[in-house]
Amino acid sequence: MNIFVVNGPNLNFLGKREPEIYGNKSYNDLVNFILAFGEMAKIDFEVYQSNSEGEIIDIIQNNYQRFDALVINPAAYTHYSYAIYDCIKSIDIPAVEVHLSNVDAREEFRKKSVIEPACVGKFYGKGFNS
């Protein structure tokens, strides 16, 4: 199985940005965690991160055919990017929305995901284990 993991804006600042919410581990730690899990579970992961909405859409559109599924942490785009929603709806592989923090226990605007209806599932609030 091949899974494409796409991370959105500011994930590259893990360990620097709000460690009380996101913890002290870096983005490289997250990537290594995902790849190590893949080795153990015999799943091939390819991981990508961008702070740009258009780049996220381009990378999904240009690569989804190579994968069995998409795992996406759209970060702040979760709450308003109908463009990413449309992108996910237009591909023919299942997508899962993921967030490191418990979005339901944070600011009010974080409780609404426009991405969720395009996905087959959502995991959040468990840090790297999400």
C-alpha positions in Angstrom: 0.0 0.0 0.0 1.2 3.5 -0.9 -0.1 6.5 1.1 0.5 10.1 0.3 0.7 12.4 3.4 0.3 16.1 2.7 0.8 18.6 5.4 -0.3 22.2 5.3 0.9 25.6 6.5 3.1 26.0 9.6 3.6 22.3 10.1 7.2 22.9 9.2 7.4 24.9 12.4 6.6 22.0 14.7 8.7 22.3 17.9 8.9 26.0 17.5 5.2 27.0 17.2 3.1 26.9 20.3 4.8 23.9 21.9 2.1 23.9 24.6 -0.3 22.8 21.9 1.9 20.9 19.4 4.7 19.7 21.6 8.5 20.0 21.3 9.1 17.6 18.5 10.1 18.9 15.1 8.6 18.4 11.6 11.5 16.1 10.8 10.5 14.1 13.9 7.0 13.8 12.5 8.2 12.6 9.1 10.5 10.1 10.7 7.7 8.8 12.9 5.5 8.3 9.8 8.2 6.6 7.9 9.1 4.3 10.9 5.4 3.4 11.2 5.4 2.6 7.5 8.3 0.3 7.8 6.7 -1.6 10.7 3.3 -1.8 9.0 4.8 -2.5 5.5 3.2 0.7 4.1 5.0 3.0 1.8 4.5 6.7 2.7 5.6 9.7 0.8 5.4 12.9 2.9 5.0 16.5 1.5 4.5 19.8 3.3 3.7 23.3 1.9 2.6 26.6 3.3 0.9 27.4 0.0 -2.6 26.4 -0.9 -1.9 26.2 -4.6 1.1 24.0 -4.1 -0.9 21.6 -2.0 -3.5 21.4 -4.7 -0.9 20.9 -7.4 1.0 18.2 -5.5 -2.2 16.3 -4.9 -3.4 16.6 -8.5 0.0 15.7 -10.0 0.6 12.7 -7.8 -2.6 11.1 -6.5 -2.5 8.4 -9.3 0.6 6.9 -7.7 -1.1 6.3 -4.3 -3.8 4.2 -2.7 -4.9 6.9 -0.2 -4.3 10.4 0.9 -3.8 11.5 4.4 -4.0 15.3 4.7 -3.4 17.8 7.5 -4.6 20.9 5.8 -3.8 22.9 9.0 -5.5 26.4 8.8 -6.8 25.6 5.3 -9.1 23.2 7.0 -11.5 26.0 8.0 -11.9 27.8 4.7 -10.2 26.1 1.7 -13.0 25.1 -0.6 -10.3 24.8 -3.3 -8.6 21.9 -1.3 -12.1 20.5 -0.7 -12.7 20.5 -4.5 -9.3 19.0 -5.1 -10.0 16.1 -2.7 -13.4 15.5 -4.2 -11.9 15.3 -7.7 -9.5 12.5 -7.0 -10.4 8.8 -7.0 -8.6 7.7 -3.9 -9.9 7.9 -0.3 -8.7 10.8 1.8 -8.5 11.1 5.6 -8.2 14.4 7.4 -5.7 14.5 10.3 -4.8 17.1 13.0 -2.2 16.8 15.7 -4.2 19.0 18.2 -7.7 18.6 19.5 -9.4 21.1 17.2 -12.7 20.7 19.0 -11.1 22.0 22.2 -9.5 25.1 20.6 -10.7 28.4 19.2 -14.3 28.4 17.8 -13.2 28.8 14.2 -11.1 25.6 14.4 -14.2 23.5 15.1 -15.5 23.9 11.5 -13.8 21.9 8.8 -14.8 22.5 5.2 -12.5 19.6 4.2 -14.2 16.9 6.3 -17.1 16.2 4.0 -14.6 15.3 1.2 -12.9 12.8 3.4 -13.8 9.2 4.5 -12.5 9.9 8.1 -11.0 12.3 10.5 -8.4 11.8 13.3 -7.3 14.5 15.7 -6.0 15.3 19.1 -3.5 12.5 19.6 -0.3 14.3 18.4 1.8 12.2 16.1 -0.5 9.2 16.8 -3.3 11.0 15.1 
